Amino acid sequence: MIISKETRIKLKKPLGKLYQSLEIVKLLSKKSKIISVGDICTLALLCIGVRPHLAVFDFKYMRQALPSGMAAIIKREFKDVININNKAGTISEELVKKAKSIMKKGGAIKINGEEDLTALVFIKYAEKNMIIVYGQPNEGIVVVKPDKKTKKLVDGLLK
């Protein structure tokens, strides 16, 4: 599924609440399953003692290779990794088909390509006890609670 340029521009605005601190995620993790999208987001959560229920990463940060030490932390923390291909500017059919079962099981997804837009799929299929977290470059961390309003917005963006 190709995501239009117009939709990608709309996605520059956070889909949830923007925070400067990860403390809210630490609090939410006590009652919710955390789905982290992005390498830096996942690493930041690990640093504060929050292990995401599902971590999504591509070993890149701002389109550059993640430094080897950071990549080593992710590799050490997540041994059983599912590989999914996802070209830049798209959401792969493979991810859409497997998302629900992967979210239920948890673990880690290594995206071969680009993971930025994959948060949309996880928001769409998230259960009430799940929180999706992703980074907003140079601004902070976005926390998305998958309520009806947000899911409706995501459905509209995916059409």
Residue pairs with C-beta under 8 A, 6 or more apart in sequence:
1 90
1 91
1 92
1 93
1 96
1 158
2 89
2 90
3 11
3 89
3 90
3 91
3 117
3 120
3 157
3 158
7 157
8 89
8 117
10 157
11 117
11 120
11 157
14 136
14 139
14 142
15 119
15 123
15 142
15 144
15 150
15 153
15 154
16 132
16 142
16 143
16 144
16 145
16 150
17 142
17 143
17 144
18 136
18 139
18 140
18 141
18 142
19 25
19 140
19 141
19 142
19 143
20 140
20 141
21 140
22 44
22 45
22 48
22 50
22 141
23 48
24 143
25 34
25 45
25 48
25 50
25 131
25 133
25 141
25 143
26 48
26 49
26 50
28 34
28 131
28 143
29 50
29 131
31 129
32 129
32 130
32 131
33 53
33 54
33 106
33 127
33 129
33 130
33 131
34 45
34 50
34 52
34 53
34 54
34 130
34 131
34 133
35 52
35 53
35 54
35 55
35 56
35 103
35 122
35 126
35 130
35 131
35 132
35 133
36 42
36 45
36 52
36 54
36 55
36 56
36 133
36 134
37 56
37 115
37 116
37 118
37 119
37 122
37 132
37 133
37 134
38 56
38 57
38 115
38 116
38 134
38 135
39 57
39 58
39 59
39 60
39 61
39 66
39 70
39 71
39 74
40 61
40 135
41 133
41 134
41 135
41 141
42 52
42 55
42 56
42 57
42 74
43 70
43 73
43 74
44 135
44 141
45 51
45 52
45 133
46 73
46 77
51 77
52 133
53 106
53 130
54 102
54 103
54 106
54 107
54 108
54 109
54 122
55 74
55 77
55 78
55 107
55 108
55 109
56 108
56 109
56 111
56 115
56 118
56 119
56 122
57 74
57 108
57 109
57 110
57 111
57 115
58 110
58 111
58 112
58 113
58 114
58 115
59 65
59 66
59 71
59 74
59 110
60 66
60 114
61 70
62 137
65 71
66 74
74 108
78 107
78 108
80 107
80 108
81 107
81 108
81 109
81 110
82 98
82 102
82 107
82 108
82 109
82 110
83 109
83 110
83 112
84 92
84 94
84 95
84 98
84 109
84 110
84 111
84 112
85 92
85 94
85 111
85 112
85 113
86 92
86 94
86 95
86 111
86 112
86 113
86 114
86 115
86 117
86 118
87 113
87 114
88 113
88 114
88 116
89 114
89 117
90 113
90 117
91 117
91 118
91 120
91 121
91 158
92 113
95 109
95 118
95 121
96 121
99 121
99 122
99 124
99 125
100 125
102 109
103 122
103 125
103 126
103 127
103 130
109 115
109 118
111 118
119 132
119 134
119 144
120 154
120 157
120 158
122 130
122 132
123 132
123 144
123 146
123 150
123 151
123 154
124 151
124 154
124 155
124 158
126 132
126 144
126 146
126 151
127 146
128 146
130 146
131 143
131 144
131 145
131 146
132 143
132 144
132 146
133 141
133 142
133 143
133 144
134 141
134 142
134 144
135 141
135 142
136 142
144 150
